[in-house]
């Protein structure tokens, strides 16, 4: 499928980020479908490593001033241009309403960033698409109001559950359309939208063409040999919602006769605390914290592993995962999965079929699931093959990318029926 629309501006919070492979996959997939993109990021990334897909994306990346005082001339030029813009009165009405409900410096910063964006956008850009419903959508919305362009958004996880309802309602009322990647998020946002069909369920899926075929076979490790322990892998930022502290508790509770090793790939604010917990509980010799890893290194870890574990849960501030891409990446290598019955994870993993799910936060149940699968190589092989088959059959990225390319090529077209994805065709 190839389309030739006008240019589309993609507004992101921080780009590129190693942990947001689903965004890189989408941008590259849209370019492959003929869309001309430009990327606008609200801040520069702190990641040292890049995903290979980032190097393949042709779109220029431009950065808005993260803090307005850092680029006073750009901001002043943007505000001066805004005074002459035909959409100024509509923007001021919306901004005044927002400022009454959110009288914060961040709200003022979004206005300044939007003024810069509206002034500096390529005149060929006729539509803005924001990834994440919180700050990127605020900037895209204000810039669209000011410049008379249309806009849309992709909502994911934290951005749905941690912003006020009034903010979501206003954005849903003004955006042309929105997509979200979980059935739970779709139900919530469709219930806030002026028309339910303004929202579409669109799983990210996985572009399997970018992954190697699964390994031909894995050694039948069962944890009985101290010289050849069961290899457990987990991947993700060290943040509360990933539940890695639950994983360490679960590992500490495993029977003494089970021999295992854990490798964690990722960085994050809680990493040092996790290392301390591992040392305090006597696990340091069996747990390797590898830090940030490029995608080829992550795939190599998955191919060498026996079991993948991701104990996601809700953080205290409401942050949560959607459907973590790394679960699908592990499934692409026919790796047995253990995760939690939380967020959109059960939309991909059906407990007992593609993997084993336990209640979020229940480290005892997690320990039991790990123990049983660590001792059962044949069962792990069965679960891994079933997860890989479900990924291929129902969670390919191509259908979702095709639909998104059509929507972006004609954002004013009639809205779809509310559900369209590479996954099961049901909003739930």
Secondary structure, DSSP 8 states (H G I E B T S, - for coil): ------EEEEEEEEES-TT-HHHHHHHHHHHHTT--EEEEEEEE---S---HHHHH--S-EEE--SSGGGGHHHHHHHHHHHHT-TTHHHHHHHHHHHHHH--SHHHHHHHHHHHHHHHHS-TTEEEEEEESTTHHHHHHHHHHHHHT-EEEEEE-SHHHHSS-HHHHHHHHHHSS-EEESSHHHHHHHHHHSSSGGGEEE----B-GGGS----S------S--TTS-EEEEEES-SSGGG-HHHHHHHHHTS-TT--EEEEEE---TTHHHHHHHHHHTT-TTTEEE-----HHHHHHHHHH-SEEEE-----TTS---SS-HHHHHHHHTT-EEEEES-TTHHHH--BTTTBEEE-TT-HHHHHHHHHHHHT-HHHHHHHHHHHHHHHHHH-BSHHHHHHHHHHHHTTTS----SB--SS-S---
